[in-house]
Amino acid sequence: MSSCLYSGDLESAEIFFMSYVVEQLPENKAKITVTIPAEEVTEACHVAAEHMAEDVTIPGYRPGKAPYEAIKQKIGEMAILEHATEDLVRQTFVAAMVEADLDVVGQPFFAMEKLAPDNEFIYTAEIALMPQITKLADWTKLSVEKKDTEPTKELLEQAKADIVRMQTKEVKAEAGRALTMGDKAIVNLTMKKDGVVLEGGESKNHGVFTNESYYVPGFVDEILGLKEGDEKTFTLNFPEEHYQKHLAGQPVDFTIKLNEIFLLQPPMFDDAFAVTVGLTSASEMEEKLMENLRAENVIEEARRLDKAVLDLVADKSTFDIIPDLLVNQEIEKMTHELEHQVTSQGMDFTQYLASINKSLTDLKIDFTPAALQRIKVGIILKKISADDKVMVDAAVVDAELDKIAEQYKDDAEAAKQIYEPQYRDYIERQMVNRKTIDLLKEKMVK
């Protein structure tokens, strides 16, 4: 059974009275029940109706001059009530959280318990309480080894091959020429399993580089020798280790029509090639590649060390129960982050899930350990920054906001939002976290 921890009454400029009760729930969660008297609900409905009427034409009345009863008849009483309760919840929930001094994390889950015209309004919010660290690891005695950032010979050779590939010219082959190894083929491709076209298994004008190794084994051999306009059907077994388990090791029917052939003419990695990219010699080009690889390695190593020190402290510390509510919210956040990343690259998220042979549920289950770790890391950063009094000067935060706003100098509304208190708090927290991570790395990285 949950027990009552606190109850109280609040006053504010907009809400005369309300009462709330906070109940402790299992697994470090709480539920707050807020009751707003009927007269306050009625007043909020009148305010909401006035706002809603600004966008509605009511015959016989000038805009903004219609009485409440006329607005109610036009819009509907429940529509007004629902609009009013949005403001009521926003005002009263925040006030109750502050008054009850609850250290909450994540987003609340609201439920309307009683909502009817001319009645008191009762809603509940289930919230996750901030888990506490029961034992913080002595991070001053922990260490993480840094790695060498000097590029390997293999990495350099790959970079040289990449720049040559990017500058490779494609020249259309003469009519009647057969496809040979090293050419690029433009094909219409259809893949079927048991007579049914596979999901994503049909494409037109698909480019095939015959010297690449990532195709189904035997695919390139089957199309070598074809000429423009030729068609061919053949069957190949997908690799046993293919990521789509239902196709791994299975026979698939391919139908190919060869549309065009292009000859690939890669440049030599020499002084002449260097001049075409604005350098003086092959040796200078190689050194530029080395500089870029070093810079990339330094950035990547810094990211790795960030994660390594935080993970180590989290793994060596112990925590209160972390609420499922909080874990699920973190999983949802990670899912949305991945979906944004996938769609920003022009891919459909549903098709992406199909390509890795996972359902959305599978993906969220896979995210669970990482979500738990992200939560622990967030708690640790907050604890260490508080213990060590890590702060950022207001002038430094102002300078960072100015720097961000400069990117939106042509969008006045966006620039204005950057200086809103909520966004300022977010940037300040990010900067404090950065300083805290640097403090950890200063002590822990060897």
C-alpha positions in Angstrom: 0.0 0.0 0.0 1.3 3.5 -0.8 1.3 6.0 2.0 0.6 9.7 2.1 3.8 11.7 2.3 2.5 15.3 2.0 -0.5 17.4 1.3 -1.0 21.1 1.1 -2.8 24.1 -0.4 -1.3 26.7 -2.7 -2.2 30.2 -3.8 -1.0 31.9 -7.0 -2.0 34.9 -9.1 -4.0 32.6 -11.5 -5.2 29.8 -9.3 -6.8 30.8 -6.0 -6.9 27.3 -4.4 -5.9 23.8 -5.2 -4.9 20.8 -3.1 -2.6 18.0 -3.8 -1.4 14.7 -2.2 1.8 13.0 -2.9 2.0 9.2 -2.6 5.2 7.1 -2.6 5.0 4.2 -5.1 7.3 1.2 -5.4 10.5 1.3 -7.4 11.4 4.9 -6.5 8.3 6.4 -8.1 5.6 8.7 -6.8 2.0 9.8 -7.7 0.7 13.2 -7.1 -3.1 13.8 -7.1 -4.2 17.4 -7.7 -7.7 18.7 -7.0 -8.9 22.0 -8.4 -12.2 23.4 -7.1 -15.1 23.8 -9.4 -15.1 27.6 -9.3 -11.5 27.7 -10.4 -12.4 25.3 -13.3 -15.3 27.6 -14.3 -13.1 30.7 -14.3 -10.4 28.9 -16.4 -13.1 27.9 -18.9 -14.2 31.5 -19.4 -10.6 32.5 -20.0 -10.1 29.6 -22.4 -13.3 30.5 -24.3 -12.2 34.0 -24.8 -8.9 32.8 -26.3 -10.6 30.2 -28.5 -13.2 32.7 -29.7 -10.5 34.9 -31.3 -10.2 32.3 -34.1 -13.9 31.6 -34.5 -16.6 33.6 -36.2 -19.8 33.9 -34.1 -22.7 35.4 -36.0 -24.0 38.6 -34.4 -20.8 39.4 -32.5 -17.6 41.2 -33.3 -14.4 39.2 -32.8 -13.7 38.8 -29.1 -17.0 40.3 -28.0 -19.2 37.2 -27.8 -20.5 36.2 -24.4 -19.5 32.9 -22.8 -22.8 31.1 -23.6 -22.6 32.0 -27.3 -19.0 30.8 -27.4 -20.0 27.6 -25.6 -22.8 26.9 -28.1 -20.5 27.5 -31.1 -17.4 25.6 -29.9 -18.8 23.0 -27.4 -18.5 22.9 -23.7 -16.2 19.9 -23.6 -13.8 21.4 -26.1 -13.5 24.5 -23.9 -13.1 22.4 -20.8 -10.3 20.4 -22.4 -8.5 23.5 -23.5 -8.8 25.0 -20.0 -7.5 22.0 -18.3 -4.3 22.1 -20.3 -3.5 25.5 -18.7 -4.7 24.3 -15.3 -2.4 21.2 -15.4 0.6 23.3 -16.5 0.1 25.8 -13.7 -0.8 23.6 -10.8 1.6 20.7 -11.5 4.7 22.8 -11.5 3.6 24.7 -8.4 2.9 21.4 -6.6 6.4 20.0 -7.6 8.1 23.1 -6.2 6.1 23.2 -3.0 6.5 19.5 -2.3 10.3 19.8 -3.1 10.3 16.6 -5.2 13.5 15.8 -7.1 12.0 14.3 -10.2 13.4 13.2 -13.5 11.9 12.5 -16.9 8.4 13.3 -18.1 5.3 12.7 -15.9 2.5 10.5 -17.1 -0.8 12.3 -16.5 -4.3 10.7 -16.1 -7.6 12.7 -15.8 -9.5 11.2 -12.8 -12.5 13.6 -12.8 -13.3 16.0 -15.6 -16.8 17.4 -16.1 -18.4 20.8 -16.5 -19.2 22.7 -13.3 -17.3 20.1 -11.2 -14.0 20.0 -9.5 -11.1 18.8 -11.7 -8.9 16.0 -10.4 -5.9 14.6 -12.2 -2.9 12.4 -11.3 0.7 12.4 -12.4 3.0 9.5 -12.0 6.6 10.6 -11.8 10.0 9.1 -11.4 12.0 10.3 -8.5 15.7 11.0 -9.0 17.6 7.8 -8.0 20.3 8.4 -5.4 23.8 7.1 -5.5 24.2 4.8 -2.5 27.9 4.6 -2.9 30.0 6.9 -5.3 33.2 5.3 -6.5 36.4 7.0 -5.5 37.1 8.1 -9.0 40.4 9.8 -8.0 41.8 6.2 -7.7 40.4 4.9 -10.9 42.3 5.1 -14.2 41.7 4.8 -17.9 44.5 4.2 -20.5 44.6 6.5 -23.5 45.4 5.1 -26.9 47.9 6.2 -29.5 46.3 8.5 -32.1 49.0 8.2 -34.7 47.4 6.8 -37.9 48.4 3.3 -38.9 49.9 2.5 -42.3 46.7 0.5 -43.1 44.5 3.5 -42.3 46.6 5.8 -44.5 46.4 3.3 -47.4 42.6 3.2 -47.0 42.4 7.0 -47.1 44.6 7.1 -50.2 42.3 4.6 -51.9 39.2 6.6 -50.8 40.5 9.9 -52.3 41.4 8.1 -55.5 37.9 6.5 -55.6 36.3 9.9 -55.1 38.2 11.3 -58.1 37.6 8.3 -60.4 36.1 9.3 -63.7 33.2 7.3 -65.2 33.2 7.0 -69.0 30.3 5.4 -70.9 31.4 2.3 -72.7 31.0 2.0 -76.5 27.9 0.1 -77.7 28.4 -3.7 -77.9 31.1 -3.8 -75.2 30.7 -6.7 -72.7 30.9 -6.0 -69.0 34.3 -6.8 -67.5 35.8 -6.8 -64.1 36.5 -3.2 -62.9 33.5 -1.7 -64.8 30.4 -0.1 -63.3 27.1 -1.6 -64.4 23.7 0.2 -64.3 21.1 -2.5 -63.9 17.4 -3.1 -63.2 17.4 -5.7 -60.4 14.6 -7.9 -58.9 15.2 -10.4 -56.2 12.5 -13.1 -55.4 12.2 -15.9 -52.8 9.7 -18.6 -53.7 8.3 -16.4 -56.5 7.7 -13.4 -54.2 9.6 -10.1 -54.5 11.7 -9.5 -51.4 11.0 -6.3 -49.4 13.4 -3.8 -50.8 14.4 -6.4 -53.5 13.5 -4.4 -56.5 15.4 -1.4 -57.9 15.9 0.4 -61.2 19.1 1.9 -62.5 21.1 0.4 -59.6 24.8 0.9 -59.8 27.0 -2.2 -59.4 30.8 -1.8 -59.0 32.2 -5.1 -60.2 35.5 -4.7 -58.3 33.7 -4.4 -54.9 33.3 -7.4 -52.6 30.1 -6.6 -50.7 27.6 -8.3 -53.1 26.1 -11.8 -52.6 28.9 -14.2 -53.5 28.7 -15.2 -57.2 26.6 -12.1 -58.2 29.3 -10.3 -60.1 30.5 -13.5 -61.8 26.9 -14.0 -63.1 26.7 -10.6 -64.8 30.2 -10.3 -66.2 30.1 -10.7 -70.0 26.6 -9.2 -70.4 26.1 -6.3 -72.8 23.7 -3.4 -72.7 20.1 -4.6 -73.1 20.9 -8.1 -72.0 18.7 -9.8 -69.4 19.6 -12.8 -67.2 17.9 -14.8 -64.4 19.9 -16.8 -62.0 19.8 -18.2 -58.4 22.3 -17.7 -55.6 22.4 -18.7 -52.0 22.5 -15.8 -49.5 25.5 -16.0 -47.1 24.9 -18.1 -44.0 25.9 -15.1 -41.8 23.5 -12.7 -43.6 21.9 -10.2 -41.2 18.4 -11.1 -42.5 18.0 -14.4 -40.7 15.1 -15.6 -42.8 17.3 -15.3 -45.9 20.6 -16.5 -44.5 21.7 -19.6 -46.5 18.5 -19.5 -48.6 18.3 -19.6 -52.4 17.1 -16.3 -54.0 16.2 -15.7 -57.7 17.8 -12.7 -59.3 16.6 -11.1 -62.5 19.0 -8.6 -64.1 18.7 -6.2 -67.1 21.9 -4.5 -67.9 21.1 -0.9 -68.9 24.5 0.8 -69.2 28.2 0.1 -68.8 30.7 2.7 -67.6 34.5 2.4 -67.6 36.2 3.5 -64.4 39.3 5.6 -64.8 40.9 6.1 -61.4 43.8 8.6 -61.2 47.3 7.5 -60.1 48.3 8.7 -56.7 51.1 10.9 -58.0 52.3 14.5 -58.3 50.0 15.2 -61.2 47.0 14.0 -59.2 48.1 16.2 -56.3 48.0 19.3 -58.4 44.4 18.6 -59.4 43.3 18.8 -55.8 45.3 22.0 -55.1 48.6 20.5 -53.7 52.1 20.4 -55.1 53.1 16.8 -54.8 52.0 13.3 -53.8 54.1 13.5 -50.7 52.4 16.7 -49.6 49.0 15.0 -50.3 50.0 12.0 -48.2 51.0 14.3 -45.4 47.7 16.2 -45.6 45.9 12.9 -45.3 48.0 12.0 -42.3 47.1 15.3 -40.7 43.4 14.8 -41.3 43.6 11.2 -39.9 45.5 12.4 -36.8 42.8 15.1 -36.2 40.0 12.6 -36.6 41.8 10.1 -34.3 42.2 12.8 -31.7 38.5 13.7 -31.8 37.5 10.0 -31.7 39.9 9.2 -28.8 38.5 12.2 -26.8 35.0 10.8 -27.3 36.1 7.4 -26.3 37.8 8.7 -23.1 34.7 10.7 -22.3 32.6 7.6 -22.3 35.3 5.4 -20.7 35.7 7.5 -17.6 32.0 8.0 -17.1 31.2 4.3 -17.6 34.0 3.3 -15.2 32.7 5.5 -12.4 29.1 4.3 -13.1 30.2 0.7 -13.0 32.1 1.1 -9.7 29.2 3.0 -8.0 26.0 1.7 -6.6 22.5 3.2 -7.0 19.0 3.2 -5.6 16.4 1.4 -7.7 16.1 3.1 -11.1 12.3 3.3 -11.9 11.1 1.5 -15.0 9.3 4.7 -15.9 12.6 6.5 -16.2 14.2 3.7 -18.1 11.3 3.5 -20.6 11.5 7.3 -21.2 15.3 7.0 -21.9 14.6 4.1 -24.3 12.0 6.2 -26.1 14.5 9.1 -26.3 17.2 6.8 -27.8 14.7 5.4 -30.3 13.7 8.9 -31.5 17.4 9.8 -31.8 18.0 6.8 -34.0 14.9 7.4 -36.1 16.1 11.0 -36.6 19.5 9.9 -37.6 18.1 7.3 -40.1 15.5 9.6 -41.7 18.1 12.5 -41.9 20.1 10.2 -44.2 17.1 9.7 -46.5 16.1 6.3 -45.2 12.7 5.1 -44.1 12.8 4.0 -40.4 10.5 1.0 -41.0 12.6 -0.2 -43.9 15.7 0.3 -41.8 14.3 -1.9 -39.0 13.5 -4.5 -41.7 17.0 -4.3 -43.0 18.4 -5.2 -39.6 15.7 -7.8 -39.1 14.4 -6.2 -35.9 11.0 -5.1 -34.8 10.6 -1.8 -32.8 10.1 -3.9 -29.7 13.3 -5.8 -30.4 15.2 -2.5 -30.8 13.8 -1.1 -27.5 14.9 -4.3 -25.7 18.4 -4.0 -27.1 18.5 -0.4 -25.9 17.7 -1.2 -22.3 21.3 -1.8 -21.0 22.5 1.4 -22.7 19.5 3.4 -21.3 20.3 2.2 -17.8 23.9 3.3 -18.3 22.9 6.7 -19.6 20.7 7.3 -16.6 23.5 6.3 -14.2 26.0 8.5 -16.0 23.6 11.5 -15.8 23.2 10.9 -12.0 26.9 10.7 -11.5 27.6 13.9 -13.5 25.0 15.8 -11.3 26.5 14.4 -8.1 30.2 15.1 -8.9 29.5 18.5 -10.3 27.6 19.4 -7.0 30.2 17.8 -4.7 33.1 19.6 -6.5 31.1 22.8 -7.0 31.7 22.8 -10.7 30.2 26.0 -12.1 30.3 28.1 -15.2 30.4 31.9 -15.1 27.3 33.7 -16.3 29.5 35.7 -18.7 30.7 32.4 -20.3 27.2 31.2 -20.7 26.2 34.5 -22.3 29.1 34.2 -24.7 28.0 30.7 -25.7 24.4 31.8 -26.2 25.6 34.7 -28.4 27.7 32.2 -30.4 24.6 30.0 -31.0 22.4 33.0 -31.7 24.8 34.1 -34.4 23.9 31.0 -36.4 20.3 32.2 -36.5 20.9 35.9 -37.2 18.5 35.7 -40.1 15.7 34.1 -38.0 14.7 36.6 -35.3 12.2 34.3 -33.7 14.7 31.4 -33.4 17.4 33.8 -32.1 14.9 35.1 -29.4 14.2 31.6 -28.2 17.9 31.0 -27.6 17.8 33.5 -24.8 14.8 32.0 -23.1 15.5 30.9 -19.5 14.8 27.2 -20.2 17.2 27.1 -23.0 19.8 29.0 -21.0 19.5 26.4 -18.2 20.0 23.6 -20.7 23.2 25.2 -22.2 24.5 25.9 -18.7 24.0 22.3 -17.7 25.7 21.1 -20.8 28.7 23.3 -20.0 28.8 22.2 -16.4 28.8 18.6 -17.6 31.6 19.3 -20.0 33.7 20.8 -17.2 32.9 17.8 -14.9 34.0 15.3 -17.6 37.2 17.3 -18.1 37.8 17.1 -14.3 37.4 13.3 -14.4 39.7 12.9 -17.3 42.3 15.1 -15.7 42.5 12.7 -12.7 41.7 9.4 -14.4 43.3 9.3 -17.8 46.9 7.9 -17.7 
